[in-house]
Structure formats: structure tokens, C-alpha cells
């Protein structure tokens, strides 16, 4: 690692921590969400500096989408109507302090307790291929299983959340066409 | 082959993008003048730019309780992301930043528009911009996945995420020819992330301008410029992704690339004037039921070709 890389790593790390602190000190749902996004984007930058550009850029890409969608749901479901009023992000202070202290201690012990392996061989020029091979090579079964579990969770959650089923859409005999939908779609099913 | 550009390309790329965006806006104004029966000439061409000095000097509109920080951040994000996205596009064999993950970079910058437009809608604390911001997210959920699969098609065909490699791997046959679905979906995506024409839903006239309705002065200028900058960036990216980059007979690479980019931009401007605006709730079903399966099958084609190579 060059000095520039170390410097970048330090700056991005400090910015990520600042974003993380702001998440708990700001009082607007929108600002909180976007400081979390800034923090995660800095984490993506750190991963890029560490030599994994694909994972770093994908972290930024996915986190922007996720945080924006999260903002919509957080604002919709917060106890404070529409998240417009100033509010505190701190709940269950004692419990969360204990949990975060234990997690922090465990991570620090992990960092110093694990015997990290030494690098063998030269560093690959383009790490994207190596990431792909290690995820999709020996771990293919894990990834496929994970994919199906995620998809099943999403479909299941949507089915549980919606109050309308096929009998509402197509009638008791499932023969009613076009379907009785509250909002028409684009392909006219 | 592409090489990383010198420091001055960092200034040249945004200037070229701005010129392209200006051309698109001027072309759009000329077509509007023709449709309205006004004389078509230089006056019609400069019409969209006559408001620029006034916008820069104008007194900004004051609102009761805006979140100015988030609002500004959102408005600025849109054009800045458009400029950043062009850093990975090779022009005549030179790229500002020849990233090994250029396609993903372009995609990430494009997704930043989601955050930018939602913030631009949230910031003013007014109903119409807020609805406009939410509309863009609904539209984003519809156009984003097909667009990603279209990008993946080109990357799979070249077996590389480097934009220069994708351009050079189209020796002989453009991806637009044998991946037409991906090409069309990509162009639709360009109109969608520049929220113009059929995808002007977040800034729709039915919503008094939606996400743009409360912006004024320089903010409004920046946000409007962001739309055209994104259109120009999308057109510029289409050339290395699907139209063989700078390859062509008789002319140098930069000339071919400029010609192709201008043609794509002209086609996009014509399309955005011809097509009616589509509501996100209608487009989302079309996108998920028709476009996503089609683009997944489209990705399968270059994957099979690669396996048989």
C-alpha cells in the first residue's frame, strides 16, 4: 500500500465514522438516512482502496438504492408522522449500549486474537475475477441456495403483506376477466 | 486499446459533455419551434439558453420550512453524477479514468440520481416536489433492473467490465446488431434516468413540474442542466457499449465516436419528443413482466456465445 492509499483509507474511515455518529445525533429521518448512506459510501470507497474495486463500487451502487428505498419506508412507518418533526434516534439506551459495547469488544479481540495469514504469491492485477471465482466457483451451491432463500423470503413477505389474493382478482370461479384490480397495470392482465 | 488520459482530460470531458447537452437542448428547442409553427433558425436554437443569465441573477424563491442542505445536495448530485459517469467512457482511445469496473461505475453514478432526485423532492417541504421525488423512485424500480441486465449483456459479451474492452471486442459486429433487446432497453433507460420525454413523470406537467416545481434561480438551472447532461452521458456511453466505439473506416476513432454519439443523441431527442409520458404504475408492470424476462434471455445469448468460443 502506498502512502496515498493509507491517507485515503484514513480519511474515508474518519468520514465513515462521522456519518455513523451523525446517524444517532441528527433529528430528521431524511438527514439520518442520508448520513447513513454517506457512511456506507465511504465504506465502499475503503473497500476500493483496499484493492477490491468491484465490491467497492457495488457497495456504493446497492447502498444508494437501498437507503433511498429505506428512507421511503422509514418515513412511512415511523411513529412520528411522515418523519417531518424533529425526533430522537435513540431508543432503549441501556440495552443498545450493552449490545454495542459487547460487539465492539468482540471485534477488537478478533482483530488482535486471530493469527492473520501472510500473503503468498503476487497480488493479482484485476481482483474482480478472483472475487467472482471464489463466490461462484467452490461456493456456487451456497450462492444458489442463498439466491433461492432470498427470493422465497421476498415472495413470502409480499404474499403475507398483501390482503388481496387471486380470488379477489379473478372472482370465486377464477373466471373473471379482466382482473378486478385497484390499479391497472401496463400489460392489462 | 484505451489509455488513461492526461490531467487536462479531466477538464475536457465535462466540457465536451456540456457541449453535447447544449446541442441536445438546442435541437429539442428547434423541434419545439417547428411544432409550434415558430420560425426555425438560430433564434429558436438559442431560446433555451436566453434564460441562463436571468436564472443566475434571480432572487431565489423562499419557502416556509425547507431543508436547504438536503435540497442543495440533491439538486447538485444530479449533474455531478452525470459528469462523473463520463469519466470511464473512452473517446478516441483515451479515457479519463480507465477503471477495470467501468460499467459498474457508470451504473453506480446513474443510481446516484435516485438519491439526488428524491432529495430534490424532499428538500423544499412542499407537496408537488415531494410527489415528484417519490415518482422518480417508482420509476426507478421499473427501469433499473432491465437497464442493469442490458449493461450486463454488453459486459458478458466482452467478458470484461472495462468500457474500452467492450468497445474493442465488437470488431466486425456491433452489440446493437446481435443484442437488439439490450440496446433498446438501454436507450429507454437513458430517457428514464434523464427523466425526459416518456419518463418525464417525476417532473410531469400534471404535477406543475413535480420535482422541479419549487426550484428557482441557479438551483433550477442546475437541475435542468442535469437532465440534459444525463441524456448526453447516456448517448455517449451507448457508443462504446453497443455501437463499436470509435471503430469505422476512413475516419479517425474520435471522429467516428463523435458522429455515432451525435446520431444516438439525435435519435433520443426525436424519441423523447414523439413518445407520450407513461405513468410509473403502468411502466412498472410492463418492465417486470415483459422487459426483465426479455433482458434475462438477452444476457443468456452472449453467455452461450462465450461458452462456445
Interface residues (C-beta under 8 A of the other chain):
Chain A: X28 X30 X31 X34 X37 X53 X54 X57 X58 X60 X61 X64 X65 X67 X68 X69 X71 X72 X84 X126 X128 X183 X184 X185 X186 X187 X189
Chain B: X67 X69 X70 X73 X99 X100 X101 X104 X105 X107 X108 X111 X112 X114 X115 X118 X119 X122 X125 X134 X137 X140 X141 X144 X161 X278 X281 X282 X283 X284 X285 X286 X287 X289 X290
